[in-house]
Amino acid sequence: MNATPSQPHPAEWTETRSLLPSVERDLPAGRHQFHKEQMMVQIREDLRSTDGLRTNEHPRAAVEPRRRNPFLRRVILLPAMACALAGAVVGGLALTGGGDGTTSLATGPALTTRIGTADTQGAGQLLDHISLAAADTSEPTVRDDQFLYIASKVASTHPRTIDDKTTMVSQELHSRQVWESPDGKDGWLIEPGNTDEGGMTLAGPNPVSSAYNRLTQLPTDPKVLLRQIYKESDAVRDPEVPRDQAAFVAIGDLLVESYPPANLTAALYKAAAGIPGVVAVDDAVDAVGRHGVAIARLDEQSGQRTEWIFDKKTYAFLGERSVQVESNETYKKGMVPFTIAITRRAVVDEMKEVPGRVG
């Protein structure tokens, strides 16, 4: 087993030809409409699995009829529908257990934060420092029979409706553990509130595009990589999502939860510097309370700023969060719709093996 230092890693993606999120591993033509249909399936399935308590999950958690896929980023695909679902999508955040056997999670007051100051001129220099630090990170040797392990802490804020009264509540901070085979065809997820105690399989006949083997084949020329990101995000983004914002979120999803080579990670940061509207933020806090600096971009449509958080001294990637910097119909200024902190990355020999755990 090889434990490795913290470094940026891409998020889980389902099968596409390159960088895009999807709900199933094989997407037919008209995949955008397919995403919408899957969201409606989620609503129907979830409504049948509860006793009427209504909540709303963060856009990261999408549910398939038979197997959950918690990695679809609806912020790119379906922003209008995601807002319309506020108070209507029933997930694993109820105060009582769900009908699907998932572990219940408590809720509390809405997550809020101080909004850091954005520097429109400092992003390029900060990304240069971050890119150099990422390129200097040692890489493990990954065998085909091993698994990539990523542990994190996550929480979210969402509307909850009971008896026609809607309030903003936060899902309690909880752990999330992902195992993924290098070829991307096998994997496992354990996350209270989204899976039962034993977790759920992420296996499928086709490799996910965040698979380690696939990532080693992506272009590392920042300009070529950015062109590819734009092309692929254009293919699936909702027209209401600005093109530059979709590209920024796409890169962010490749930084949160996976295991890219160091040269690809460095290229992703350099590519991000080419997206208009990217800023540096003087202070940001990840899900476990670690302060850092951030690279961020504001979605002018929603008033929400996506922040990638880094250690102020080492520039190691800490996590990501979304911050409401302009109030909208759902979130007030200063609320945190979603936050994730990466706490451990390692290469392990077996599925469900936890680094450092004896027995």
Secondary structure in CASP SS format (residue, H / E / C, confidence):
PFRMAT SS
TARGET T0000
AUTHOR 0000-0000-0000
METHOD secondary structure of the structure
MODEL  1
M C 1.00
N E 1.00
A E 1.00
T E 1.00
P C 1.00
S C 1.00
Q C 1.00
P C 1.00
H C 1.00
P C 1.00
A C 1.00
E C 1.00
W C 1.00
T C 1.00
E C 1.00
T C 1.00
R C 1.00
S C 1.00
L C 1.00
L C 1.00
P C 1.00
S C 1.00
V C 1.00
E C 1.00
R C 1.00
D C 1.00
L C 1.00
P C 1.00
A C 1.00
G C 1.00
R H 1.00
H H 1.00
Q H 1.00
F H 1.00
H H 1.00
K H 1.00
E H 1.00
Q H 1.00
M H 1.00
M H 1.00
V H 1.00
Q H 1.00
I H 1.00
R H 1.00
E H 1.00
D H 1.00
L H 1.00
R H 1.00
S C 1.00
T C 1.00
D C 1.00
G C 1.00
L C 1.00
R E 1.00
T C 1.00
N C 1.00
E C 1.00
H C 1.00
P C 1.00
R C 1.00
A C 1.00
A E 1.00
V C 1.00
E C 1.00
P C 1.00
R C 1.00
R C 1.00
R C 1.00
N E 1.00
P C 1.00
F C 1.00
L C 1.00
R C 1.00
R H 1.00
V H 1.00
I H 1.00
L H 1.00
L C 1.00
P H 1.00
A H 1.00
M H 1.00
A H 1.00
C H 1.00
A H 1.00
L C 1.00
A C 1.00
G C 1.00
A C 1.00
V C 1.00
V C 1.00
G C 1.00
G C 1.00
L C 1.00
A C 1.00
L C 1.00
T C 1.00
G C 1.00
G C 1.00
G C 1.00
D C 1.00
G C 1.00
T C 1.00
T C 1.00
S C 1.00
L C 1.00
A C 1.00
T E 1.00
G E 1.00
P E 1.00
A C 1.00
L C 1.00
T E 1.00
T C 1.00
R C 1.00
I C 1.00
G C 1.00
T C 1.00
A E 1.00
D E 1.00
T C 1.00
Q C 1.00
G C 1.00
A H 1.00
G H 1.00
Q H 1.00
L H 1.00
L H 1.00
D H 1.00
H H 1.00
I H 1.00
S H 1.00
L H 1.00
A H 1.00
A H 1.00
A H 1.00
D C 1.00
T C 1.00
S C 1.00
E C 1.00
P C 1.00
T C 1.00
V C 1.00
R C 1.00
D C 1.00
D C 1.00
Q C 1.00
F E 1.00
L E 1.00
Y E 1.00
I E 1.00
A E 1.00
S E 1.00
K E 1.00
V E 1.00
A E 1.00
S E 1.00
T E 1.00
H E 1.00
P E 1.00
R E 1.00
T E 1.00
I E 1.00
D C 1.00
D C 1.00
K E 1.00
T E 1.00
T E 1.00
M E 1.00
V E 1.00
S E 1.00
Q E 1.00
E E 1.00
L E 1.00
H E 1.00
S E 1.00
R E 1.00
Q E 1.00
V E 1.00
W E 1.00
E E 1.00
S C 1.00
P C 1.00
D C 1.00
G C 1.00
K C 1.00
D C 1.00
G E 1.00
W E 1.00
L E 1.00
I E 1.00
E C 1.00
P E 1.00
G C 1.00
N C 1.00
T E 1.00
D C 1.00
E C 1.00
G C 1.00
G C 1.00
M E 1.00
T E 1.00
L C 1.00
A C 1.00
G C 1.00
P C 1.00
N C 1.00
P C 1.00
V C 1.00
S C 1.00
S C 1.00
A C 1.00
Y H 1.00
N H 1.00
R H 1.00
L H 1.00
T C 1.00
Q C 1.00
L C 1.00
P C 1.00
T C 1.00
D C 1.00
P H 1.00
K H 1.00
V H 1.00
L H 1.00
L H 1.00
R H 1.00
Q H 1.00
I H 1.00
Y H 1.00
K H 1.00
E H 1.00
S H 1.00
D H 1.00
A H 1.00
V H 1.00
R C 1.00
D C 1.00
P C 1.00
E C 1.00
V C 1.00
P C 1.00
R H 1.00
D H 1.00
Q H 1.00
A H 1.00
A H 1.00
F H 1.00
V H 1.00
A H 1.00
I H 1.00
G H 1.00
D H 1.00
L H 1.00
L H 1.00
V H 1.00
E C 1.00
S C 1.00
Y C 1.00
P C 1.00
P C 1.00
A H 1.00
N H 1.00
L H 1.00
T H 1.00
A H 1.00
A H 1.00
L H 1.00
Y H 1.00
K H 1.00
A H 1.00
A H 1.00
A C 1.00
G C 1.00
I C 1.00
P C 1.00
G C 1.00
V C 1.00
V E 1.00
A E 1.00
V E 1.00
D E 1.00
D E 1.00
A E 1.00
V E 1.00
D C 1.00
A C 1.00
V C 1.00
G C 1.00
R C 1.00
H E 1.00
G E 1.00
V E 1.00
A E 1.00
I E 1.00
A E 1.00
R E 1.00
L E 1.00
D E 1.00
E C 1.00
Q C 1.00
S C 1.00
G C 1.00
Q E 1.00
R E 1.00
T E 1.00
E E 1.00
W E 1.00
I E 1.00
F E 1.00
D C 1.00
K C 1.00
K C 1.00
T C 1.00
Y C 1.00
A C 1.00
F E 1.00
L E 1.00
G E 1.00
E E 1.00
R E 1.00
S E 1.00
V E 1.00
Q E 1.00
V C 1.00
E C 1.00
S C 1.00
N C 1.00
E C 1.00
T C 1.00
Y C 1.00
K C 1.00
K C 1.00
G C 1.00
M E 1.00
V C 1.00
P C 1.00
F E 1.00
T E 1.00
I E 1.00
A E 1.00
I E 1.00
T E 1.00
R E 1.00
R E 1.00
A E 1.00
V E 1.00
V E 1.00
D C 1.00
E C 1.00
M C 1.00
K C 1.00
E C 1.00
V C 1.00
P C 1.00
G C 1.00
R C 1.00
V C 1.00
G C 1.00
END
